Amino acid sequence: MIAGRLKDEPMATLFLDESSGKAIAVAVVAIVSLALIVGSRHQPFPEISGRFGWVMASIAGLLALGESAPRPMSLTALLTVVLVAGSYGVLVGVHHMVRTRRDVFIAPMSGFVFCTGAGGLMVMTWPDLNTLEQWAGFLLLVLLGGGQTWMVFRGLLIGRLPLAWSQAGMVALQRRQLHGPHGALSCFENGWDADEEHLNPMAYVALHRIHKFLDQPDEARRWLESFEDAGGEAAVAPEWIEAVETALIAMGAEPTIFGEKSVSESG
């Protein structure tokens, strides 16, 4: 009878009871969702991680609400939902981190959710595994930890997105939004990176043009010098310069302030 009871409550023998396991799993999803919503403001396109944060918050709310039902979800089912949500988040996050390069926040944060689901399910089944399976499970946990470490390092520590910031700056420019946390000035100032110097002239020339439009000659001259040091007009597609100037002209700039050879003159 005692052996049967221990088999029915594997979590209690290794870590904690079922209700505490559920609370921890839901809390992880809720904390990650809050972090995504709050941290999205530091991304070039905040709607990406912000929207996913609200999806995670909805999942956490539904899981918490389900605990008040007459027949609440079992711990195994709850961890499976958490695992699936984390898996989807990792896929979406890696796609944006590696392919679109517009967000580096979703992947590492979703990785915490994924590891919670996978680790919890593994702990639950641990007593029923033989020695070989336990070693395989241990190696899998090591791989999960290594993958999560890579996502945290790649996303949170070195995850600069110079191209995405320049793209966001162009979007803000076309919306006639120059100032603010996601205004054109702020975005272009984040749109350079020492590791991707070939992208820096895009931000420099945009900042030069904007400061000329704002009649700030000292700032315009500073960014012009940076632009020329980075290669000048030869380093930037003419279409990019034309798009920046067209957006500023639409905001009321006189075409003559840019000169015939736009970036060859100082502010």
Buried (B, 14 or more C-beta within 10 A) or exposed (E): EEEEEEEEBBBBEEBEEBEEBBBEBBEBBBBBBBBBBEBBEEBBBBEBBBEBBBBBBEBBBEBBEBEEEEEBBEBBEBBBBBBBBBBBBBBBBBBBBEEBBBBBBBBBBBBBBBBBBBBBBBBBBBBEEEEEEBEEBEEEBEEBEEBBEEBBEBBBEEBBBBBBBBBBBBBBBBEEBBEEEBBBBBBBBBBBBEEEEEBBBBBBBBBBBBBBBBEBEEBBBBBBEBBBEBBBBEBBEEEBBEBBBBBBBEBEBEEEBBEEEBBEBEB
